[in-house]
């Protein structure tokens, strides 16, 4: 019979990640294709180059406030599952189950399916990958097949080694950072094409007003989204009391600086009206500066950026269902750890299966993804509010990191999340209602599952 310590260790994932890995996961997951694309939506919404910058600043500050709040939680409770663990300890099993239910079945698989499809679309801009738009048979395209293959390839890497996956993530992340700096450098050194007065430009066809600002803010926050994912791997990070705050706060700060730099580079080359009309503003700016080579460089940068997001998002996502299964809120098979590789292989496989199913239903998964946005911000608000719960309930618990500006900073983030939820209901009532219904459907599922467990 194994010893007690061995049995305990067999249920835990080893701490193999460093602060550098954790920071790379934050930066790598956040910076996907959004920064190359959302400037168009933001300019079309607010119509002013200066207001676009204001939106980037507000979005960056809100994300930083959320990251600071999560840093306190992750340093105090460095467990696998992140938000799941915080919600479970603060509110009990039902809210934790609803989060896991939504995350496992919809939010994360839809996110991975979107990332995989985005990678195929970027690769499709190169002539060598023109076949991606061709059908394999019937309505199944090569892009779907390769997206599914990429999903399983990365899942396999994540199963074989968490540390090696993190090493790949780190390499891709710093490569994407260098490419973003290079793209910005090309723009700012093209003195014959740029114009500083573009920063005061306007677009007359913008929606404008509060609704326009909120639409732009949603786009900016979507570009910043993903900073919370590293909290799900807190149980696998060495010295989490120091590493997690450094990764969360430092990672968001790095991303904010890179986003400001990229947006400034685009605005230096393109006037406001051109940005609002461009499908790919960054590529259009580089095409002016360096011809087709410049546009190709942006496409390569987008591909590298998406690959880094792909690895990190897949790596972190499966930890939620794994943690819930350990607490017997989800089927126990999902708590299985590979005997050789010491990774949550069953949860990773389930995540890949669900992502693959969404990729096969390519025409429908983006609708599912829009439903997930509502749930994400709902649980962001609930998780950040646990800072107040634990401050009151567990005042003596050691807190290696405390939120600067408490209680104002977490309160502002919760308030912003609630405003976004209200705006989502007003702007997209159908999707928001369906999203809420999907979450509520988890309530009877939770109680039915608990009943079945108690009868065993």
N, C-alpha and C positions, 0 to 999 in steps of 0.2 A: 504494500500500500504506500502511495506517495506521502511525504510529510505534509504537515499543514501548510508550511510556507511554500512548498512546491505547488500545492493545490491552489493556493492564493495567487501565486505568480502565473499559473497557467491560465487564469482568467483575466490577466492584465496585459496590456500592450506595452512593450518596452519603451523606455524614454531614449530615443535615438536621434532626436532632432535638436539642433542648436538654435541660438537666437538668430543667426544668419539665415538658417532654413526658414524659421517662422516669419522673419521679415520678408524674405523672398516670396513666401506663400501669400502674404498680404498684398505686396506690390504686384506679384504675378497674376493673382486672381482679379484684382480690381482693374488693372489696365488690360482691357481686351481690345475690341474693335471700336468701342464707344467713342473714345477721344478723336478718332479719325472721322467719325460720322455725325455725332450729335451737334457739332457747331451749327449745322444747317437748321435743325429743329429749334435750337435756341434762338438763333437770329430771326427765324420766321415767326417765332412767338413774341419776342420783345422788340425787335426792330432797331436796336441800338447797340453799337459795339461796346459802349461803356456799360450798358445794363447787362450785357452778356457777361462781362467781367464781374459785375456785382453778383450775378447768379452763381458764377463759379466760386466766388469767395464765400457766399452764404452756404452753398452746397458743401464746400470743403470744411467750413466751420462746423456745420451740423454733423457731418461724418466724423470729424475729429472729436466732437462732444460724445457721440455714440461710442467711438473707439476708446476714449478715456474711461467711460462708464464700464465698458466691457473689460478693460484692463484691470480695474479694481476687482471685478468678479472673477476673472480668470486667474489672477494672482492669489486671491483668497481661496478659490475652489478650483484648483488645476486638475480637472477631471475630463476624461474623454466624453464627448457629446456636447460640450459647450453650452449653448442655450438650453438644450434639453436638461442638463444637470442643474442649471440655475433655476429654471422654471419648476422643476420637480422639488427642489429644496425649499423654494419660496411659496409655491401655491399648491403643491401636492401632485398626485399622479395624473389626474384628468387633464389639466392644462398641458402637462408635459407630454401626455399621449396625443393630444390634439396637434401639438407642434410637430411631433414625430410623424403622425399620420399625414399631415399636410406636406411636410418636408420630404418624406420618403416616397410617397405615391405621386406627387405632382411637382412640387417646386424644384427639387434637385434633378430628377430625371428630365424635366422640361428644360432646365437650364443647360444640362449637358447636351441634350439634343440640339438646342439652339447654338451652342458653341461649335458642335461638330458640323452643323449645316453652314454656319458662318465660315468655318475653315474651308469647306468645299467651295463656297461661293468665291472666296478670295483666290483659291487655287485655280478656279475656273477662268480668272482673268488672264492666265498665262496660256499661250497657244498649246503647250505640251499637255495641258489638262482640258482641252476643248471637249474631249469625249465624255466629261462628267455630265453634260446635259443630255447625252444620248441614253435611250432606254436599254436596259439589259434584256427585259422582256415585258410585254404588256405595259403597265404604268410604273414599273420599278426602274428608277434611273441609276446610273453608275454612281452619281453623287450620294445617293442613299446607301448604296452598298459600301462605298469607301468610308462614309461617315460612320456606319456601324462597325466596320473593320477597325477604324481608328479608335472608336470607343472601347472595343475589346482589347486592342493592343495596349492602350494606356491602363485599362483595368488589370491586364496581366502584369504590367510593370508594377502597379501598386500592390498586387498580391505578392509578387516575388520579393520586393524589398521596399519598405517605407523610406528608409534612408536614401536608397538609390533614386527613388522617385523624387525625393526632396532635392537631391543633388542635380537631377535633370531640371527640376523646376527652378533652382537657383541659377543654373547656367543660362537657361532660356530667359529668365527675368532680367538678368544684367545685360544680356545681349539686346533685349528689347529696349532697355533704358538707354544703351549706347546708340541704338538706331534712332530713337526719338530725339536725342540730343543732336545727332548728325542731321536729321531732317530739319530741325529748327535752325541749326547752324547754316545749312544751305539757303534757307529762306532769308535769314538776317544778313547774310553776306552778299545777297543778290541786290545790290544797291540800285541798279538800273530798273528793277521791276517792282521794288517795294515803295511804300509811301506811308509816312508816319501819320498823315491826316486821315488814313483809313480808321484809326482808332477813335475818331470822332464821327465816323460815318453813321448813317441811318438807313433803314429800309422801310419805305412808306406802306408797304402791303402787310405789315405785321399785325398780329391780333392785338397786341398791346394790353395795357391795363393790368389789373390783378390776375385775371385768368391767364393772360400771356406770360406773366412772371411765373405763375405756378406751373404752367406747362413746361417752361424752360427749366424750372427748378427740378421737376420730376425727371427731365432728361439728364440734368447734371447729376442728380442723386443716383440715377441708373448707371451713369458712367463711373460713379464712385462706389457702386454697390460691390459687395464681396469682402469687405474688410472684416466682417464678423466671422467668416468661415474658419479662420485660424483658431478661434476659441474652441472649436470642436476637437482640436488636436492637442489641447493643453495637457492632457494626460500622457502625451508622448514627447513632450518638450523637456529638455534638461533645464534645471534651475528655473522653473516656470515663474517663480515669484519675481525674477528680474527679466527673464526673456519675453514673457507675454506682454507686459506694458511697453517694453522697447519695441517689439514687433508691431503691436497695434497702433500706438501713437506715432512712432517713427515711420512706419509703413504708410500710414495715411498722409503724413506730412510730405514724404517723398513724392507720393502720387499727386498731391495738390500742386506741388512745385512743377512737376512735369506737365500737368494739365495746363497750368497757366502759361508755361513756356510754349507748348504746342499751339494753344489757342492764339497767343500773341504772334507766333510765326505765320499762322494762316491769315490773321487779320492784317499783318504787314504787307502781304502779297495781294490779297483779295479784298475789294470793297464790300460793304455790308450786303448790298443787293446780290452780288455774285455768290457770297456765302449762302444766302437764303435760298438760292436757286440751284446750288450744287448738290448732287447726290453724294459725292465724295470730296468734300472741301479740301482735305489734306492732299489728295492725289491731284486735284486741279491746280493747287498752289505749286506743287513740285513740278507739274508738267510745264507751267509757265517758266519756272526757274531753270529746269534741267531737261526739258523735253520728255520723251518717253522713258528715258533712263530714270528721271525723277519720279514719274508716276509708278514705274516698276519698283523703285526703292520703297515707296509707300506700301505697295502690295506685299512686298517681302516683309516689311516691318509689321504689317497687319497679320500675316501668316505666323510669324514668330510670336507675336503678342498673343494671338489666339491659342497657339500651342501651349504657351506657358499657363494661360488661364485654364485650358483643358486639363493639364496634369494636376494643377493645384485643386481645382474644383472637384474633380473625380476623387482625389486623394482624401479630401476633408469630408466630403458629403456622406460617405458610408458610416462615419463614426456615430451619427445620431441614432440610426436604427440599431447599431451594435450596442450602444449604451442602454437604450430602452429595452432591448432583449435581455441584457444582463440583469435589469431590474424586473424582469418578467412582465413587462407591459407590452412587449412584442414577442412573436414566436421565438422560442429559445434557440432555434437553429441559427438565427442571425447573430447570436453571440459567439459563434464558433471562431476559434483562432487557429490558423494553420499551424500544425505541429512543427514544421520546419522553418517557415518564414516569419512566424509570429505576427501575422497580419489578419485583420477581420475579413477573411476571404468570402464568407457567405454573404455578408452585407454588401461587399463590393460586387459580387456576382448579381445579386438582386438589383442593385442600382444600374448595372450594365444592361440587364434584361429589360427593365422598364424603359430605359433610355432608347434601346433598340426598337421597342414596340412603338414609341413615339416617332422615331425616325422613319419607320415603315408607314406610319400614318402622317406623312410629311405635310399634308394639306391642313391638318387639324392641330398640330402640336403648338403652333404659335398662339392660337386662341387659348389653349391650356396655360401657356406661359403667362399671358396677360392676366389670367385669373390668379396666378401665383403671386403677382406683385402685391395685391391687396393683403394676402396672408403674410407676406414677408414683413411689411411695415407694421401690421398688427402685432406680430411677435417681437419685432424690434422694440416697440413701445412697452410691451409686457415685460420683456427681459430687462430693459434698462430700468424699469420701475422696481426691479428686485433689489437694486442698490439701496433704495429707501427701506425696503422690507428687512434686509439683512442689517442695515445700520441700527434699526430699532430692535430687531429680534436678537441679533448676535453682536452686541456692542463690544464684547471682549475678544471676539475672534481676531487673530492677527491679520492685519491688512498691509502687506508689503508695499502696496501702491494704493494711494487714495486719490479719488477724483479731485483735481484742482478746481476750485470754484463751486464745490458742493455747498448747498443743494441746487444752485442755479443751473449749472451745466447739465446734469442729467434731466432736470425739469424742463429745460429748453428743448432738449432732444425729444423727450416724450411728447411735449406740446407740438413740436413740428411734425412728429409722426402722426399725431391725431389729426392735425390740419390736413395732412396729405391723405389720410383715410377719408375724411369728409369730402375733400376735393375729388377723390377717386369715385366716390359714390355719386357726386353731382355730375362729373364729367363722363363716367362710364357706369351708369347704374346697373345695366344688365350684367356685365362682367363682375362687378363688385358684389352684386347680390348672389350670383352663382358661386363666387369665391367664398362668401360667408356661409352659404348652404353646404358647400363641400366640407368646410371646417366643422360645422354643426353635425354633419352626418357621422363624424367620428365619435360623437357622444354615445349613441346606442352601440356602435361597434366596440367601444371601450368596455362598456358594461357587459355586453354579451361575451366578450373575450375573458373578462375577469370571472364571470360565472362559470364558463367552461373550464377555466383553470382551477377554480375552487372545487369542482366536482371530480377532479382527477385524484 
